[in-house]
Structure formats: structure tokens, C-alpha cells
């Protein structure tokens, strides 16, 4: 009978331990802790408890992490580094919690903390290594997929700051739907999306980590690229857009900041597919969050349905800015800017920078035509026009180098 009772206790302990591990793997950490505490207080449960404490640290739930470590201390005060972790967390928790409360509406700002010894935070299966940048649409982190060792860029999107109630649920649904469609894009010049998810009240996208600068680095006076290099870059971008459009995916926010270029390797990628496409014409708040008015086509500004030709208009604006260092339209208010985009004609690029050809001027004008039917009808068509400009620039340069030929 004694043996049977002992075997029954062991089976119950193993059941609680296994259930706790399963809860942990499902992200149900509080339930996991409950199950672990139902196990006998011995060394057998310490490792899963320790892993749970680390997970709480990664989730920035420091008070709960302390609770786990203090429970472990009652079993074995010398287990691994729990004493040091308790001390570190007790020192840092008050300020960390205060920071989180102060930034309650900005959860993405609490992901990276400079407290040595505390576990690095996670989003899904990704360990957050560093913050790469921050913009109007969220924060970008350098992350690592621990399972396969891949470095990724992770963009977080704090939708709960911009939406609430039904609108919040709708925009999240649209986000996951569009990200899924964009994740099917497989092109050398489009940043590949590996994963999407939601955690800490943040939606996030894990994508290729691409070294280099965004093209807005080269869109200002003093840093402009050679026109020949620009034509080659824009051909690749136009063909990448043609590919995406054939897959029925429209970007809706093409601009220099969404094109990454590494001059050393020649790597060129369009980023943020699946994000800008969340623009919802019926909600001005969505447009505020996800639009960049200076690059919008007239039909996008008007809230009309857009197709791939709207992206080509935005690419025309991008080409204009990369060639001249200036935007074609600058308004003193959003309403004024929208009026100019819809009604005004921009200055000819040749008035703003010497050495630009008529061919380039015509490509810009056609790409930026007010009516979609007057523009290039595909990215491939625009790429072919840019190829002709490239050949003309090459001939002109060759004549300048060999004037007697």
C-alpha cells in the first residue's frame, strides 16, 4: 500500500510538472507557476521554475519573476544564480515598473532596458537585441530567432495607441490579412516577411535584416547619388513593384525611407509591404497613422480606390526627390499640400539640377501624371523607360570622355 501511494504521488507530481511545462510553452505563465507549485518542493521542479522566471524577465514582468525566484529559494537557496537575480531585480524593479506605468500607452518603449544581468526581452520566439530606429509607424528592433540563429528586423506597431474598440479589432484583422499576403512575396528586391504576431499589446512583423541606409539618406542636397546610379536603382524598384502588383499586392507608401540600399554590396530592398496597405479610406485616423502625404497619388489623397499605378506615382515622386534633393510639392498645411498634389504641376527636374536629361524629365512627368491612365501602366513599362534613360546617360558620358569620337 505504501509503495502504491508513493507511486501515485510521483505520477501526480509528474502530471503537474508536465502540465506546467505545457502551459509555459503555450505562453500561459501564471497557470504554469500554479502547476509547478503543486509539485513536491524538490530539485526536480527547479529547472522548469527557473526557465519560467527567465520568461517573466523577458516579458518585463519583474515582480512575477521575483516571486518565482523567491519560491525557488525556499527549496534551494543556492540554485544557480537566483540570489543574484533576486538582488538585481529588487534593485531595478521599482524604477522599471515606474517607467512602465509612465509609458503605459507606449509599450514598445519598454522592450529594451539597459539593466545588465536581466534577461533580454522577447517578442514571440525572437530575442530583442537592440533598437534600430523609430518612426511614426512604430519602432524597429534587431532581433534573433534563437531556434535557427537568424537575425531579423522586427517592426512593432502599437495599434492600441491609435484605435480602440471595434476599430482596433478591425485594423488588427486587416494587418494580419495583408501581412499574410505580403509574406508570399518572394523577390530579390523586396524585404521578405518571416512572421507576424501580437504581444505586449503590440502587433509585430519579423522580416529580413538588411544592412545599409534607407534611400532618404541620399535624398538631400550634398548626398545625392549620380543620376546613372539612380536610374539603375529605380529600374530594380520598378520591376519589384511590377512583381508585387502581379501578385495583387499594392504597397501604398513607396518613398525613399521605405527603400533600403547597401552600396557596398549593391543590395536593394523595398520594405514595409503589408503595413501601409492598411490604409482604410473610411477612417481618417487610419490615414493619419499609415500615410505619407507628400508621396501620395491624387487618387490616394482623395480617398479613392488605388491600384499599382498609385505606387508608380509615388515612385515618380521618389525619383524626383532622389534626382533633385527636393519634393515636387511642399504645402504650408495638409490641405494645401493635398490641393497641390491634385491640381499643380511640379517644376521640371532640369531646373533644379544641372546635367539631368530630357529622358529622365519625361519619365518623372509620366510617372506623376494626375490621371492613372496617363501614367506608366506597369512597373515593367517604367523600368524600360528608365533603361532607355540609362543608355542615353551612358552615351552622353562616353561622348564627354571622348569628344573626338
Beta strands, then each sheet from edge to edge (+ up, - down):
strand 1: 122-123
strand 2: 126-135
strand 3: 138-145
strand 4: 150-157
strand 5: 193-199
strand 6: 202-208
strand 7: 213-214
strand 8: 259-262
strand 9: 267-270
sheet 1: 1+ 2- 3+ 4- 6+ 5-
sheet 2: 7+ 8- 9+
end
